[in-house]
């Protein structure tokens, strides 16, 4: 049964209340949608309706945002903080203090869920780290941020970003331009993360010097990568042979991060994913860490978490249906 909780935000400050609520109460609607509650307001008094746990999180969110409403609250501020509240069940400032501090242009960058913090710690403590999970969990972005941090602290001499050139279920056909222009569409997400974390000018100069290299996975064969931070993105689209080839490129003073989403394999039907095989083969190898992300770690628009959950539920239903059909077939044969 839905119940209500009343909360009075004090000290009363009309400007803070206006910043908290946003234009036409849009900020309150954001909180409602993210936490699955209803919020009614009269002055500084808010009435929150919903399930017990959701109500408590909503009250905490209102108090958290009101304390920070000296100025306009952006959509990013709201959504990122709401993600932390949903994932941790507590306000962002009460989060894990063990989260590594990364030296990038984004001073506020940090792990926003316990698994993201674990992922960052694994990257710093291990020579090879796997980040496996659904879209939006920060696998690639945090890996690039860790690479930038290691480069800025002079722990590595260069950053190498790579991914397999596999189309996402589409046939792109002939791509014009030279070799670099042909592979750019596949590597664009890595460029975007670098520009965001280092700035366009600085990243551009490092590209020119060769301190940052972005290349398709096929170009890795035969190389030995010393004193480098190497990231293999979209690793679910590697074959077992490609994955083995990549992992054996690691040289002295190097660190590697492999990221991928097993639910988005674009390999030909029947082909085995190198990421899935590596998860089985290397699970007990000392010096290699695995971080498994889940839908609770999604750090994008709050709807992305629900989309991932809906697809997971559909996959589970289909798996149950297949098992029923197989059991029924076995019964008929018997």
HELIX and SHEET records of a PDB file:
HELIX    1   1 UNK A   14  UNK A   21  1                                   8    
HELIX    2   2 UNK A   23  UNK A   25  5                                   3    
HELIX    3   3 UNK A   26  UNK A   35  1                                  10    
HELIX    4   4 UNK A   52  UNK A   67  1                                  16    
HELIX    5   5 UNK A   75  UNK A   88  1                                  14    
HELIX    6   6 UNK A   92  UNK A   94  5                                   3    
HELIX    7   7 UNK A  114  UNK A  125  1                                  12    
HELIX    8   8 UNK A  139  UNK A  152  1                                  14    
HELIX    9   9 UNK A  179  UNK A  198  1                                  20    
HELIX   10  10 UNK A  200  UNK A  209  1                                  10    
HELIX   11  11 UNK A  217  UNK A  220  5                                   4    
HELIX   12  12 UNK A  235  UNK A  237  5                                   3    
HELIX   13  13 UNK A  240  UNK A  247  1                                   8    
HELIX   14  14 UNK A  262  UNK A  264  5                                   3    
HELIX   15  15 UNK A  274  UNK A  281  1                                   8    
HELIX   16  16 UNK A  295  UNK A  297  5                                   3    
HELIX   17  17 UNK A  302  UNK A  333  1                                  32    
SHEET    1   A 3 UNK A   3  UNK A   8  0                                        
SHEET    2   A 3 UNK A  45  UNK A  50 -1                                        
SHEET    3   A 3 UNK A  38  UNK A  42 -1                                        
SHEET    1   B 6 UNK A 212  UNK A 216  0                                        
SHEET    2   B 6 UNK A 158  UNK A 163  1                                        
SHEET    3   B 6 UNK A 228  UNK A 233  1                                        
SHEET    4   B 6 UNK A 255  UNK A 260  1                                        
SHEET    5   B 6 UNK A 128  UNK A 132  1                                        
SHEET    6   B 6 UNK A 288  UNK A 292  1                                        
END                                                                             
